[in-house]
Amino acid sequence: MEIKIINYEAKYRDDMLFCYLSAKDAAGRNAPENFRAPTLRDDLLDIEKYYISKGNPFWLAIDRDDRVVGTMAFTLLNNEELRLSRFFIKPELKRRGIGGRLLDQVENFARQTGVKRIYARFAIWYEGADKFYAAKGFDYRRYDGHLITMSKELQG
């Protein structure tokens, strides 16, 4: 599948929101009822304010038709650690390497900026997320209610 990873551009805002809502809706099908409805939080409505202006990239995976098929961002926890956020792939396009490409983007950025550990936190009902992260070298850290946290130590 032909995909390019780009920095967020405002022209993709609506398509990015559609991708997010589609992925969140699919992920929530196995969730308890009070977690099923996907919602838009403030950060997704103003990527420039919550990510770009703080020096945190927000990446988009774009297909050959110039459509958003995946998203990835992160939050710096300190100089050596970051936590992934807004990591979503259109449900019908999962298991085609898009998530791996987005994760590679973050890992390359992290290495260049001295980050040594990446955390991923996700709900237990996000089917396959734990297997994806484990395959990418993440280890289980803890369970907190309905959330799983995994981490990966970066080498050089």
C-alpha positions as CSV (number, residue, x, y, z in Angstrom):
1,M,0.0,0.0,0.0
2,E,1.4,3.4,-1.0
3,I,1.5,5.6,2.0
4,K,3.4,8.8,2.9
5,I,3.9,10.1,6.4
6,I,3.6,13.9,6.6
7,N,3.4,16.5,9.3
8,Y,-0.1,17.7,10.1
9,E,-1.5,20.3,7.6
10,A,-4.8,22.1,8.4
11,K,-6.2,21.1,5.0
12,Y,-6.5,17.6,6.3
13,R,-8.3,18.5,9.5
14,D,-11.8,17.1,8.6
15,D,-10.4,14.0,7.0
16,M,-8.2,13.4,10.1
17,L,-11.2,13.8,12.3
18,F,-13.1,11.3,10.2
19,C,-10.2,8.8,10.4
20,Y,-10.1,9.2,14.2
21,L,-13.8,8.8,14.7
22,S,-13.9,5.7,12.4
23,A,-11.0,4.1,14.3
24,K,-12.4,5.1,17.7
25,D,-15.8,3.7,16.8
26,A,-14.4,0.4,15.7
27,A,-12.2,0.1,18.7
28,G,-15.1,0.9,21.0
29,R,-17.3,-2.0,19.8
30,N,-15.9,-4.3,22.5
31,A,-16.0,-1.6,25.2
32,P,-18.4,-1.3,28.1
33,E,-21.4,0.8,27.1
34,N,-20.3,4.0,28.9
35,F,-17.0,4.0,26.8
36,R,-18.5,3.3,23.4
37,A,-19.4,6.7,22.0
38,P,-16.3,8.3,20.3
39,T,-15.8,11.9,21.3
40,L,-13.7,14.7,20.0
41,R,-11.5,16.2,22.6
42,D,-10.1,19.8,22.4
43,D,-6.7,18.7,21.2
44,L,-8.1,17.1,18.1
45,L,-10.0,20.3,17.3
46,D,-6.9,22.5,17.5
47,I,-3.8,20.5,16.5
48,E,-1.7,23.7,16.1
49,K,-2.4,24.8,19.7
50,Y,-2.1,21.5,21.5
51,Y,0.8,19.9,19.5
52,I,2.6,22.1,16.9
53,S,3.0,25.2,19.1
54,K,4.5,23.1,21.8
55,G,7.1,21.6,19.5
56,N,5.3,18.2,19.3
57,P,4.7,16.8,15.9
58,F,1.4,15.4,14.8
59,W,1.8,13.0,11.9
60,L,-0.7,11.8,9.3
61,A,-0.5,8.8,7.1
62,I,-1.8,9.8,3.7
63,D,-2.8,7.3,1.0
64,R,-2.4,7.7,-2.8
65,D,-5.8,9.3,-3.0
66,D,-4.6,12.1,-0.6
67,R,-6.8,10.8,2.2
68,V,-5.9,10.4,5.9
69,V,-5.6,6.8,6.8
70,G,-3.7,7.1,10.1
71,T,-2.6,9.5,12.8
72,M,0.1,9.6,15.4
73,A,1.2,12.1,18.0
74,F,2.9,12.0,21.4
75,T,3.4,13.9,24.7
76,L,6.8,14.5,26.1
77,L,6.9,13.3,29.7
78,N,10.4,14.6,30.3
79,N,13.7,14.8,28.4
80,E,14.0,11.1,28.1
81,E,10.4,9.8,27.9
82,L,7.4,10.2,25.7
83,R,3.9,8.7,25.6
84,L,2.2,8.0,22.3
85,S,-1.1,9.6,21.7
86,R,-3.7,9.8,18.9
87,F,-2.4,6.6,17.3
88,F,-5.3,5.5,15.1
89,I,-5.5,3.7,11.8
90,K,-8.7,3.5,9.7
91,P,-10.2,0.1,10.7
92,E,-10.4,-1.4,7.2
93,L,-6.7,-0.7,6.7
94,K,-5.2,-2.2,9.8
95,R,-2.5,-4.8,9.4
96,R,-1.1,-3.2,6.3
97,G,2.0,-1.7,7.8
98,I,0.6,1.8,8.4
99,G,0.9,1.6,12.1
100,G,4.4,0.4,11.9
101,R,5.4,3.3,9.6
102,L,3.9,5.8,12.0
103,L,5.6,4.2,15.0
104,D,8.9,4.2,13.1
105,Q,8.4,8.0,12.6
106,V,8.1,8.5,16.3
107,E,11.0,6.3,17.2
108,N,13.3,8.1,14.7
109,F,12.2,11.5,16.1
110,A,12.8,10.2,19.7
111,R,16.3,9.0,18.9
112,Q,17.2,12.3,17.3
113,T,16.0,14.2,20.4
114,G,17.5,12.0,23.0
115,V,14.3,10.2,24.2
116,K,15.2,6.8,25.6
117,R,11.8,5.3,26.4
118,I,8.4,5.3,24.7
119,Y,5.2,4.5,26.5
120,A,1.9,3.3,25.0
121,R,-1.3,3.4,27.0
122,F,-4.5,2.0,25.6
123,A,-7.8,0.4,26.7
124,I,-8.0,-3.3,27.1
125,W,-10.8,-3.5,24.5
126,Y,-8.5,-2.1,21.8
127,E,-8.4,-5.4,20.0
128,G,-4.9,-6.4,18.9
129,A,-3.1,-3.3,20.4
130,D,-1.1,-5.4,22.9
131,K,0.0,-7.8,20.2
132,F,1.0,-4.9,17.9
133,Y,3.1,-3.3,20.6
134,A,4.7,-6.5,21.7
135,A,5.7,-7.3,18.1
136,K,7.3,-3.8,18.0
137,G,9.5,-4.5,21.1
138,F,7.2,-3.1,23.8
139,D,7.0,-4.8,27.2
140,Y,4.1,-4.8,29.6
141,R,4.4,-2.3,32.4
142,R,1.1,-2.3,34.3
143,Y,-2.6,-2.6,34.2
144,D,-4.6,0.3,35.6
145,G,-8.4,-0.4,35.6
146,H,-9.2,-0.7,32.0
147,L,-5.9,0.7,30.7
148,I,-2.7,-1.2,29.7
149,T,0.6,0.6,29.7
150,M,3.5,-0.8,27.7
151,S,7.0,0.6,27.2
152,K,10.0,0.3,24.9
153,E,13.6,1.2,25.6
154,L,15.2,2.8,22.6
155,Q,18.7,1.7,21.6
156,G,21.1,4.3,20.2
